[in-house]
Amino acid sequence: MLILLEMFSSEMSEAEVLAMCQTLMAINASKIDNKPMQVFLKILINWKDKVLNFFQDQLSNGLVEGLNNAIRGVIRRSFGFHNFENRRRRVLLELG
């Protein structure tokens, strides 16, 4: 839907985003024949406050999630390091 692309890629005010969210939520999810869109609308309804928080500060935890994922990958590859200090060094070596 173009409305979603517009919502997440522009510098909209919180009031404008709230109006768009209400428009999307007004669409009855059961009337849509697209299962992924039904799921998305239910998520939007349940997490509306959290979605609107993104538009206030334009902050995301993507950096932290990516770092955690990279550390988990290093730990999986370093199976057999029983010493925590060696594992810590491996993480620092690979991730800086």
C-alpha positions as CSV (number, residue, x, y, z in Angstrom):
1,M,0.0,0.0,0.0
2,L,1.3,3.4,-0.9
3,I,0.0,4.9,2.3
4,L,2.4,2.9,4.3
5,L,5.4,3.8,2.2
6,E,4.4,7.5,2.5
7,M,4.0,7.1,6.3
8,F,7.4,5.7,7.0
9,S,9.5,7.6,4.5
10,S,8.4,11.1,5.1
11,E,8.8,13.8,7.8
12,M,5.2,13.7,8.9
13,S,3.8,15.1,12.1
14,E,2.4,12.9,14.8
15,A,-1.1,14.1,14.0
16,E,-0.8,13.2,10.4
17,V,0.5,9.8,11.2
18,L,-2.3,9.3,13.7
19,A,-4.8,10.2,11.0
20,M,-3.3,7.7,8.6
21,C,-3.2,5.0,11.3
22,Q,-6.9,5.6,12.0
23,T,-7.7,5.4,8.3
24,L,-5.9,2.1,8.0
25,M,-7.6,0.8,11.2
26,A,-11.0,1.8,9.8
27,I,-10.5,-0.7,7.1
28,N,-12.0,-3.8,8.5
29,A,-9.3,-6.5,8.4
30,S,-11.8,-9.2,7.8
31,K,-13.0,-7.6,4.6
32,I,-9.5,-7.7,3.1
33,D,-8.8,-10.8,1.1
34,N,-5.0,-10.5,1.6
35,K,-3.9,-12.6,4.7
36,P,-0.5,-10.7,5.2
37,M,-2.4,-7.4,5.2
38,Q,-4.9,-8.7,7.7
39,V,-2.1,-9.7,10.0
40,F,-0.4,-6.2,9.5
41,L,-3.6,-4.4,10.4
42,K,-4.1,-6.4,13.5
43,I,-0.5,-5.7,14.6
44,L,-1.0,-2.0,13.8
45,I,-4.1,-1.9,16.0
46,N,-2.4,-3.6,18.9
47,W,0.9,-1.6,18.7
48,K,-0.5,1.8,17.6
49,D,1.2,3.7,20.5
50,K,4.6,2.1,19.8
51,V,4.4,2.9,16.1
52,L,3.5,6.5,16.8
53,N,6.4,6.8,19.2
54,F,8.7,6.1,16.3
55,F,7.4,9.2,14.5
56,Q,8.0,11.4,17.5
57,D,11.7,10.8,17.9
58,Q,12.6,8.9,14.6
59,L,14.6,6.4,16.8
60,S,15.0,2.8,16.2
61,N,16.8,-0.1,18.0
62,G,18.0,-1.6,14.7
63,L,21.7,-0.8,15.6
64,V,21.5,-2.7,18.9
65,E,19.5,-5.6,17.4
66,G,22.2,-5.9,14.6
67,L,25.0,-5.9,17.1
68,N,23.3,-8.5,19.2
69,N,22.8,-10.7,16.1
70,A,26.4,-10.3,15.1
71,I,27.6,-11.3,18.7
72,R,25.3,-14.4,18.6
73,G,26.8,-15.3,15.3
74,V,30.4,-15.1,16.7
75,I,29.3,-17.1,19.7
76,R,27.9,-19.8,17.5
77,R,31.1,-19.9,15.4
78,S,33.3,-20.0,18.5
79,F,31.8,-23.2,19.9
80,G,34.4,-24.8,22.0
81,F,35.7,-21.6,23.7
82,H,35.1,-22.5,27.3
83,N,37.0,-19.5,28.7
84,F,34.9,-16.3,28.8
85,E,37.9,-14.1,28.2
86,N,38.8,-15.9,25.0
87,R,35.2,-15.6,23.8
88,R,35.2,-11.9,24.7
89,R,38.4,-11.4,22.7
90,R,36.9,-13.2,19.7
91,V,33.8,-10.9,19.8
92,L,36.0,-7.8,20.0
93,L,38.3,-9.0,17.3
94,E,35.5,-9.6,14.8
95,L,33.2,-6.7,15.7
96,G,35.7,-4.1,16.9
